[in-house]
């Protein structure tokens, strides 16, 4: 029952266009995560049932035949789960790609906004001005270091004592 519901759900969702990501995609992603949790629970139940069957086979005379039968049953059921998970993961990838594309479009729109462009240009100009001022201060400090010995000698010569 879950398999049929999941397949029909994923097929219907496959026709959604990704022109603009919205909260419905986020909700759908959450729903898909819940479905993944259910599939994980089902897989755990299959493994438990297989272990129980193998344990029950140990009481029988034809143990190998019984365990082989249980293993084949497990493999069939895991194959169904794998197909469901494959569809689920494909849809999750599509949604995540759509959300990522939408975020990228928003970032590009923000970067292209004239107000933001002007702010970045002002910040860049301010930064360059500060770098020039820093270079001038460093050059002045270096010049003063070079003249430090000469100034010290002049200060000693002009002493009133």
N, C-alpha and C positions, 0 to 999 in steps of 0.2 A: 504494500500500500504506500509506504513511504517512498519507494522507488518511483512509482508512477506519479505521485504528487511532485517529487523533486524534478523529474524529467519534464513534466508539463510546465512547472514553474520556470525552469531554466530556459525552456524553449520560448515561452512567452516573454521572458525578460531579454532574450536575445534580440528582440525587435525594437528595443528601446534605443533611441538615438542619444548620442552623447554630446549634443550641442552645448549643453550647459550642465555642469554637475550641480547638484542641489542636495538638500537634506534627505530627499527620498533615496538617493544613492547611498548615503551614509546609513540610513535605516535598513536598506536592503543588504548592505554589507554586514550589519549587525545580525540580521536574520540569517544570512548565510553562515555566520560564525556559530549561531545557535544550531543550525542544521549540521555543521561540522561536529559540534559537541555531541549531537545525537548519534551521528555516524561513529564517532569514537566510542561512545557507550555501547553501540551495537557490536562493534569489533571486539570490545572487551567481553561482552556477553558471549560472542562466538568462541572466543578463546577459552572462556570458563566452561562452556558446554563441551568443547572438544576435550579439555582436560578431564571433565567428568566422564565422558564417554570412554576415554582411554583407561581411566581408572576402573570403570565397570567392565571393560574388556579383559582386564587381568583375572577376573573370576571365571571367564569362559575357557573352554578347551582350545578353540581356534583363535587364539589371541591376535596373531598377526593379521588374519583375515578381518577381524573386527576392527582393529586399529587402522588398517588400510581403508576400510569403509568409512570410518569416522574422519580420517584425514581427507578423503575425497570430498566428503560432504562439506568439511571446513573450507576446502579450496574453492568449491562452487560458490559458497556463500561469500567468501572473501573476494572472489571475482566480481560478484554483483556490487559489493561495497566499493571496490576499486573503480568500477565504472561510474557509480554515483559520485564518488569523490573527484574523479576526473572532470566530470561536468561541473561540479561545484567549484573546483579550483579554477577552471577556465573562466567561469563567470566572475569569480573574485578577482582574477587578474584583469578582466575587462573593466570592472568597476574601479579598481585601484588606478588603472591607466587613465580612465576618464577623470577621476578626481585629481590626479597628478596634472593632466593636461589643463584642467580648469584652473588649478592653482598657478600653473605656468602662464596662462593667459592673463590672469589677474596681476601677476608680477610684471609682465610685459606692459600691461595697461598702466600700472602705477609708474613704471619707469618712463613711459612715453608722456605722462601727464606734464603739461608745460610748467605748472607750479613746482612740481618735484624736480624738473630739469633745471629750473632757475635756482632752486635751493641748493642742488648739487653743484651748480656752477659757482654760486656764492661761497659755498664751503671750500671748493677747490681754490678759488682766488684767495680766500682768507688763509688757507693752509700755505699757499705759495708765498704770501706776504709774510707770514710768520717765519717761514724758512729763510727768507731773505734777511729779516731782522735778526734772526739767530746767527746767520753767517756773518753779518756786520758786527754783532756783539763779539763773536769768537775772534774775528779779525782784530777788533779793537783790543781785546784782552791779550792777544798774541803780541800786538804792537807794544802794549804797555809792559809786557814781560821782557821784551827785547830792550826797552829803554829803562828797565828797573835799575840796573847797575849805575847807569849814567845819572838818573834822578837821585839815587842814594848818595852818590858822590857830590852832586850839587847841593843836596840838603846838608851834608857835613860841612861843606865850604861856607855856607851862608849862616852857620850857627853863630849867634851873638856871643857865645862864650869863648 
